[in-house]
Each structure stands twice: as structure tokens, then as C-alpha cells.
């Protein structure tokens, strides 16, 4: 769904939204709360339906574990990219290739490959 497709808040309040917005400020939470109440009766019911609660799993522990897992995957991906770049640079040195970088006025850093 695209923000430009709607001129009214998606929570159903019929208020106009600013260009590029889907909700009036705060109404995204209102919409989520209404849907949770409709489907699960309450937030406690929503949590219980997914196995969380006093006698169930810990929502916070699962959330922190998920964030930690994501951070670990991102770290591993960055390490793999770094290793690939290092391998490419080492291969280039073996092949007699040198690498230079330059920053033209008004532009960001750019790597240029040159042969020696």
C-alpha cells in the first residue's frame, strides 16, 4: 500500500492525512489497538494467543534474542564482505594492480582501478 493512494487516515477516522502519510499522528497505534481488541479481546489475550504471559514465554526475552540474532547476522555479513574485499585487494596486488581513491569536488569517495 502506498501513502499516495490515500487521502484519509487508515485507522478509519476519516481525517485527512499529510502528503506522504498513511495515518494522522498517533493513529497507527489506535488502529493496531482496535485490531488487537477485535481479534484477541485485549492485549493480554493477544499475547496469550501467541504463548506469552505469566505462565508462558517471555516476550521481552524473545524480542532481545531476535534483536541479538539479527545483529549477529549483520555482523557476520559485514565480516564476509570485508574478507571478500581483502581477498580482492590481495589478488589485485598479485596481478600487479594498484588501487587509488579520489574525491572529486561535490562527489563522494570513488575507487578507481588502475593497472601498473
C-alpha positions in Angstrom: 0.0 0.0 0.0 1.3 3.4 -0.9 0.9 6.6 1.0 -0.1 8.5 -2.1 -3.0 6.1 -2.6 -4.9 7.6 0.4 -6.1 11.0 1.4 -7.7 9.8 4.6 -6.2 8.2 7.7 -6.1 4.4 7.5 -7.5 3.9 11.0 -10.9 4.9 9.6 -11.3 8.2 11.4 -11.8 10.0 8.1 -9.3 12.7 9.0 -7.2 14.0 6.2 -3.5 13.0 6.3 -0.5 15.0 5.2 1.1 14.1 1.8 3.2 11.0 2.1 1.5 9.8 5.3 -0.8 6.9 5.9 -2.0 7.9 9.4 -2.8 11.0 11.4 0.0 11.1 14.1 -0.7 8.5 16.8 -3.5 6.8 14.8 -1.3 3.9 13.7 -1.3 2.8 17.4 -5.0 3.4 17.6 -5.5 1.1 14.5 -3.3 -1.6 16.0 -5.1 -1.4 19.3 -8.6 -1.7 17.6 -7.5 -4.7 15.6 -6.0 -6.4 18.6 -9.2 -5.9 20.6 -11.3 -7.1 17.6 -9.2 -10.3 17.1 -8.0 -11.1 20.6 -10.2 -9.2 23.1 -7.3 -7.4 24.7 -3.5 -7.0 24.6 -3.3 -9.7 27.3 -5.4 -12.0 25.1 -3.2 -11.2 22.1 -0.1 -12.1 24.0 -1.7 -15.3 25.3 -2.7 -16.3 21.8 1.0 -16.3 20.9 2.1 -18.2 24.0 3.3 -15.2 26.0 2.2 -14.3 29.6 2.7 -15.1 33.2 2.7 -18.9 32.5 4.1 -18.7 29.0 7.1 -17.5 27.2 8.8 -14.2 27.9 8.0 -11.6 25.2 11.0 -9.4 26.2 13.4 -12.4 26.2 12.2 -13.5 22.7 12.5 -9.9 21.5 16.0 -9.4 22.8 17.0 -12.8 21.4 15.6 -11.8 18.0 17.5 -8.5 18.0 20.7 -10.2 19.1 20.3 -12.8 16.3 19.8 -10.0 13.7 22.8 -8.1 15.0 24.9 -11.3 14.8 23.8 -12.0 11.2 24.5 -8.3 10.2 28.0 -8.6 11.8 28.7 -11.9 10.0 27.6 -10.3 6.7 29.9 -7.4 7.2 32.8 -9.7 8.1 32.2 -11.7 4.9 32.1 -8.5 2.8 35.3 -7.3 4.4 37.0 -10.6 3.8 35.9 -10.6 0.2 37.3 -7.0 -0.3 40.6 -8.0 1.4 40.8 -11.1 -0.9 40.2 -8.9 -4.0 42.8 -6.4 -2.9 45.3 -9.3 -2.3 44.5 -10.8 -5.7 45.0 -7.4 -7.3 48.4 -7.0 -5.7 49.4 -10.4 -7.0 48.3 -9.3 -10.5 50.2 -6.0 -10.3 47.0 -3.9 -9.9 47.1 -0.8 -7.7 44.1 0.9 -6.2 43.6 4.6 -5.8 40.8 6.6 -4.4 39.8 10.2 -5.3 37.1 12.5 -4.2 36.0 14.9 -6.9 34.6 18.2 -5.8 31.0 17.8 -4.9 31.1 14.0 -5.0 31.6 11.2 -2.5 34.6 8.8 -2.4 35.1 6.7 -5.5 37.5 3.8 -6.0 39.3 3.7 -9.4 41.2 0.6 -10.6 44.4 1.3 -12.5 47.0 -1.0 -14.0 50.7 -0.6 -13.3 
